[in-house]
């Protein structure tokens, strides 16, 4: 799997889901698509975890203590 960007993997994952939901794939095609989807989901999860760790580092206080802050999107307020 030569995906390097989160956005690319997410788009491919969405395409896999559409293909699977379409119901027109053979069993073998469905299994291959599912396998690809699992790989894309794992890649996306890894990238999100890496981003979260970077944000946590950026939020670390100067005195060495850590302040994890919750945030909400504008639509959730």
PyMOL commands that place a pseudoatom at each C-alpha (Angstrom):
pseudoatom trace, name=CA, resn=UNK, resi=1, chain=A, elem=C, hetatm=0, pos=[0.000, 0.000, 0.000]
pseudoatom trace, name=CA, resn=UNK, resi=2, chain=A, elem=C, hetatm=0, pos=[1.690, 3.161, -1.209]
pseudoatom trace, name=CA, resn=UNK, resi=3, chain=A, elem=C, hetatm=0, pos=[-0.617, 5.692, 0.390]
pseudoatom trace, name=CA, resn=UNK, resi=4, chain=A, elem=C, hetatm=0, pos=[1.196, 8.556, 2.057]
pseudoatom trace, name=CA, resn=UNK, resi=5, chain=A, elem=C, hetatm=0, pos=[-1.539, 11.059, 2.842]
pseudoatom trace, name=CA, resn=UNK, resi=6, chain=A, elem=C, hetatm=0, pos=[-4.438, 10.751, 5.248]
pseudoatom trace, name=CA, resn=UNK, resi=7, chain=A, elem=C, hetatm=0, pos=[-6.807, 12.470, 2.829]
pseudoatom trace, name=CA, resn=UNK, resi=8, chain=A, elem=C, hetatm=0, pos=[-5.942, 10.044, 0.032]
pseudoatom trace, name=CA, resn=UNK, resi=9, chain=A, elem=C, hetatm=0, pos=[-6.470, 7.016, 2.259]
pseudoatom trace, name=CA, resn=UNK, resi=10, chain=A, elem=C, hetatm=0, pos=[-9.765, 8.381, 3.564]
pseudoatom trace, name=CA, resn=UNK, resi=11, chain=A, elem=C, hetatm=0, pos=[-11.028, 8.977, 0.019]
pseudoatom trace, name=CA, resn=UNK, resi=12, chain=A, elem=C, hetatm=0, pos=[-10.040, 5.434, -0.974]
pseudoatom trace, name=CA, resn=UNK, resi=13, chain=A, elem=C, hetatm=0, pos=[-11.749, 4.068, 2.134]
pseudoatom trace, name=CA, resn=UNK, resi=14, chain=A, elem=C, hetatm=0, pos=[-14.934, 5.932, 1.226]
pseudoatom trace, name=CA, resn=UNK, resi=15, chain=A, elem=C, hetatm=0, pos=[-14.759, 4.470, -2.289]
pseudoatom trace, name=CA, resn=UNK, resi=16, chain=A, elem=C, hetatm=0, pos=[-14.351, 0.957, -0.892]
pseudoatom trace, name=CA, resn=UNK, resi=17, chain=A, elem=C, hetatm=0, pos=[-17.400, 1.433, 1.343]
pseudoatom trace, name=CA, resn=UNK, resi=18, chain=A, elem=C, hetatm=0, pos=[-19.488, 2.627, -1.618]
pseudoatom trace, name=CA, resn=UNK, resi=19, chain=A, elem=C, hetatm=0, pos=[-18.415, -0.365, -3.688]
pseudoatom trace, name=CA, resn=UNK, resi=20, chain=A, elem=C, hetatm=0, pos=[-19.237, -2.780, -0.875]
pseudoatom trace, name=CA, resn=UNK, resi=21, chain=A, elem=C, hetatm=0, pos=[-22.589, -1.139, -0.180]
pseudoatom trace, name=CA, resn=UNK, resi=22, chain=A, elem=C, hetatm=0, pos=[-23.430, -1.264, -3.878]
pseudoatom trace, name=CA, resn=UNK, resi=23, chain=A, elem=C, hetatm=0, pos=[-23.811, -5.025, -3.622]
pseudoatom trace, name=CA, resn=UNK, resi=24, chain=A, elem=C, hetatm=0, pos=[-22.613, -5.700, -7.152]
pseudoatom trace, name=CA, resn=UNK, resi=25, chain=A, elem=C, hetatm=0, pos=[-19.238, -7.241, -6.287]
pseudoatom trace, name=CA, resn=UNK, resi=26, chain=A, elem=C, hetatm=0, pos=[-18.569, -10.941, -6.350]
pseudoatom trace, name=CA, resn=UNK, resi=27, chain=A, elem=C, hetatm=0, pos=[-17.585, -12.643, -3.125]
pseudoatom trace, name=CA, resn=UNK, resi=28, chain=A, elem=C, hetatm=0, pos=[-13.899, -12.573, -4.066]
pseudoatom trace, name=CA, resn=UNK, resi=29, chain=A, elem=C, hetatm=0, pos=[-14.104, -8.908, -5.072]
pseudoatom trace, name=CA, resn=UNK, resi=30, chain=A, elem=C, hetatm=0, pos=[-15.917, -8.103, -1.842]
pseudoatom trace, name=CA, resn=UNK, resi=31, chain=A, elem=C, hetatm=0, pos=[-13.261, -9.831, 0.240]
pseudoatom trace, name=CA, resn=UNK, resi=32, chain=A, elem=C, hetatm=0, pos=[-10.476, -7.990, -1.591]
pseudoatom trace, name=CA, resn=UNK, resi=33, chain=A, elem=C, hetatm=0, pos=[-12.293, -4.656, -1.202]
pseudoatom trace, name=CA, resn=UNK, resi=34, chain=A, elem=C, hetatm=0, pos=[-12.880, -5.367, 2.492]
pseudoatom trace, name=CA, resn=UNK, resi=35, chain=A, elem=C, hetatm=0, pos=[-9.190, -6.200, 2.966]
pseudoatom trace, name=CA, resn=UNK, resi=36, chain=A, elem=C, hetatm=0, pos=[-8.222, -2.946, 1.238]
pseudoatom trace, name=CA, resn=UNK, resi=37, chain=A, elem=C, hetatm=0, pos=[-10.693, -1.069, 3.423]
pseudoatom trace, name=CA, resn=UNK, resi=38, chain=A, elem=C, hetatm=0, pos=[-9.244, -2.545, 6.603]
pseudoatom trace, name=CA, resn=UNK, resi=39, chain=A, elem=C, hetatm=0, pos=[-5.762, -1.464, 5.498]
pseudoatom trace, name=CA, resn=UNK, resi=40, chain=A, elem=C, hetatm=0, pos=[-6.986, 2.058, 4.705]
pseudoatom trace, name=CA, resn=UNK, resi=41, chain=A, elem=C, hetatm=0, pos=[-8.802, 2.296, 8.042]
pseudoatom trace, name=CA, resn=UNK, resi=42, chain=A, elem=C, hetatm=0, pos=[-5.673, 1.188, 9.909]
pseudoatom trace, name=CA, resn=UNK, resi=43, chain=A, elem=C, hetatm=0, pos=[-3.571, 3.731, 8.020]
pseudoatom trace, name=CA, resn=UNK, resi=44, chain=A, elem=C, hetatm=0, pos=[-6.066, 6.515, 8.805]
pseudoatom trace, name=CA, resn=UNK, resi=45, chain=A, elem=C, hetatm=0, pos=[-6.163, 5.529, 12.473]
pseudoatom trace, name=CA, resn=UNK, resi=46, chain=A, elem=C, hetatm=0, pos=[-2.370, 5.575, 12.635]
pseudoatom trace, name=CA, resn=UNK, resi=47, chain=A, elem=C, hetatm=0, pos=[-2.215, 9.029, 11.041]
pseudoatom trace, name=CA, resn=UNK, resi=48, chain=A, elem=C, hetatm=0, pos=[-4.886, 10.384, 13.402]
pseudoatom trace, name=CA, resn=UNK, resi=49, chain=A, elem=C, hetatm=0, pos=[-3.021, 8.965, 16.408]
pseudoatom trace, name=CA, resn=UNK, resi=50, chain=A, elem=C, hetatm=0, pos=[0.192, 10.617, 15.199]
pseudoatom trace, name=CA, resn=UNK, resi=51, chain=A, elem=C, hetatm=0, pos=[-1.609, 13.937, 14.783]
pseudoatom trace, name=CA, resn=UNK, resi=52, chain=A, elem=C, hetatm=0, pos=[-3.119, 13.666, 18.269]
pseudoatom trace, name=CA, resn=UNK, resi=53, chain=A, elem=C, hetatm=0, pos=[0.322, 13.054, 19.776]
pseudoatom trace, name=CA, resn=UNK, resi=54, chain=A, elem=C, hetatm=0, pos=[1.701, 16.110, 17.984]
pseudoatom trace, name=CA, resn=UNK, resi=55, chain=A, elem=C, hetatm=0, pos=[-1.164, 18.254, 19.290]
pseudoatom trace, name=CA, resn=UNK, resi=56, chain=A, elem=C, hetatm=0, pos=[-0.568, 16.957, 22.816]
pseudoatom trace, name=CA, resn=UNK, resi=57, chain=A, elem=C, hetatm=0, pos=[3.095, 17.916, 22.540]
pseudoatom trace, name=CA, resn=UNK, resi=58, chain=A, elem=C, hetatm=0, pos=[2.131, 21.382, 21.363]
pseudoatom trace, name=CA, resn=UNK, resi=59, chain=A, elem=C, hetatm=0, pos=[-0.236, 21.777, 24.316]
pseudoatom trace, name=CA, resn=UNK, resi=60, chain=A, elem=C, hetatm=0, pos=[2.413, 20.750, 26.836]
pseudoatom trace, name=CA, resn=UNK, resi=61, chain=A, elem=C, hetatm=0, pos=[3.071, 23.560, 29.307]
pseudoatom trace, name=CA, resn=UNK, resi=62, chain=A, elem=C, hetatm=0, pos=[6.465, 25.182, 29.683]
pseudoatom trace, name=CA, resn=UNK, resi=63, chain=A, elem=C, hetatm=0, pos=[6.864, 23.837, 33.226]
pseudoatom trace, name=CA, resn=UNK, resi=64, chain=A, elem=C, hetatm=0, pos=[6.666, 20.287, 31.933]
pseudoatom trace, name=CA, resn=UNK, resi=65, chain=A, elem=C, hetatm=0, pos=[3.118, 19.620, 33.047]
pseudoatom trace, name=CA, resn=UNK, resi=66, chain=A, elem=C, hetatm=0, pos=[0.558, 18.618, 30.511]
pseudoatom trace, name=CA, resn=UNK, resi=67, chain=A, elem=C, hetatm=0, pos=[-2.767, 20.279, 29.857]
pseudoatom trace, name=CA, resn=UNK, resi=68, chain=A, elem=C, hetatm=0, pos=[-4.962, 18.250, 27.583]
pseudoatom trace, name=CA, resn=UNK, resi=69, chain=A, elem=C, hetatm=0, pos=[-7.780, 20.472, 26.431]
pseudoatom trace, name=CA, resn=UNK, resi=70, chain=A, elem=C, hetatm=0, pos=[-11.077, 19.343, 25.025]
pseudoatom trace, name=CA, resn=UNK, resi=71, chain=A, elem=C, hetatm=0, pos=[-12.444, 21.175, 22.054]
pseudoatom trace, name=CA, resn=UNK, resi=72, chain=A, elem=C, hetatm=0, pos=[-15.685, 21.170, 20.135]
pseudoatom trace, name=CA, resn=UNK, resi=73, chain=A, elem=C, hetatm=0, pos=[-16.444, 22.101, 16.598]
pseudoatom trace, name=CA, resn=UNK, resi=74, chain=A, elem=C, hetatm=0, pos=[-18.481, 25.244, 16.034]
pseudoatom trace, name=CA, resn=UNK, resi=75, chain=A, elem=C, hetatm=0, pos=[-21.466, 23.086, 15.023]
pseudoatom trace, name=CA, resn=UNK, resi=76, chain=A, elem=C, hetatm=0, pos=[-21.412, 21.251, 18.362]
pseudoatom trace, name=CA, resn=UNK, resi=77, chain=A, elem=C, hetatm=0, pos=[-21.837, 24.324, 20.543]
for i in range(1, 77): cmd.bond("trace and resi %d" % i, "trace and resi %d" % (i + 1))
show_as sticks, trace
zoom trace
